Amino acid sequence: GCTHYPHLAKVLQSIAGPNVVLIDPAEEAVEDAKKMLKKAGTLKTNAVPAKYQYLVTGSPIQFQDLGSRLLGKPIIGAKQVTLP
């Protein structure tokens, strides 16, 4: 099966059972992009830590709480924005 919800993969796998293989399309897309960048000579190889900025239309506190639980790492500094 294919899931667009990687944070639910463990739950889905436990329901589906060991005879079902879950495929995360994001992982496949990343591998394809990596191959293309490498072929073009533009793949960045140094390990500079990523910087994240979280802009949300809802509650920043709720986003940080849920995001931290889903990703298993702290989410801080979310800012609320209003879209036109």
C-alpha positions in Angstrom: 0.0 0.0 0.0 1.0 3.6 -0.5 0.5 6.2 2.3 0.7 9.9 2.2 0.7 9.9 6.0 4.2 8.8 7.1 3.5 9.7 10.7 0.7 7.1 10.7 2.9 4.4 9.0 3.4 2.3 12.2 -0.3 2.3 13.0 -1.3 1.5 9.4 1.4 -1.3 9.3 0.0 -2.8 12.5 -3.5 -2.9 11.0 -2.4 -4.1 7.5 -0.1 -6.8 8.9 3.3 -8.1 7.9 2.3 -9.3 4.4 1.6 -5.7 3.3 4.5 -3.4 2.4 3.9 0.3 2.8 5.5 2.6 0.4 6.2 6.2 1.3 6.1 8.2 -2.0 8.1 11.0 -0.4 11.1 8.7 0.1 11.0 7.6 -3.5 10.7 11.2 -4.7 13.7 12.2 -2.6 15.8 9.4 -4.1 14.8 10.5 -7.6 15.7 14.1 -6.9 19.0 13.1 -5.3 19.9 11.1 -8.5 19.0 14.0 -10.7 21.0 16.5 -8.6 24.0 14.2 -8.5 23.9 13.7 -12.3 23.7 17.5 -12.8 26.6 18.0 -10.4 24.5 20.1 -8.1 24.1 17.8 -5.2 25.2 19.5 -2.0 27.4 17.2 0.0 28.3 19.3 3.1 26.2 18.7 6.2 25.1 22.2 7.0 22.2 22.0 9.5 18.9 23.1 8.0 17.1 26.1 9.3 13.3 25.9 9.6 10.7 28.7 9.7 7.1 27.8 10.5 4.4 30.1 9.3 0.9 29.0 10.2 -2.6 30.4 9.8 -3.9 28.7 12.9 -2.6 28.6 16.5 1.2 28.5 16.7 1.0 26.8 20.1 -1.2 24.0 18.8 1.0 23.6 15.7 4.2 23.4 17.8 2.6 20.9 20.2 1.2 18.6 17.5 4.2 19.0 15.2 6.6 18.1 18.0 4.6 14.9 18.8 4.3 13.9 15.2 8.0 14.6 14.3 9.5 13.5 17.6 11.5 16.6 17.9 10.9 20.1 19.3 9.1 22.6 17.0 9.6 26.1 18.2 9.2 29.6 16.9 6.0 29.1 14.8 4.5 32.4 13.8 0.9 33.1 12.9 0.2 34.8 9.6 -2.9 36.0 7.8 -3.2 35.2 4.1 -4.7 37.7 1.7 
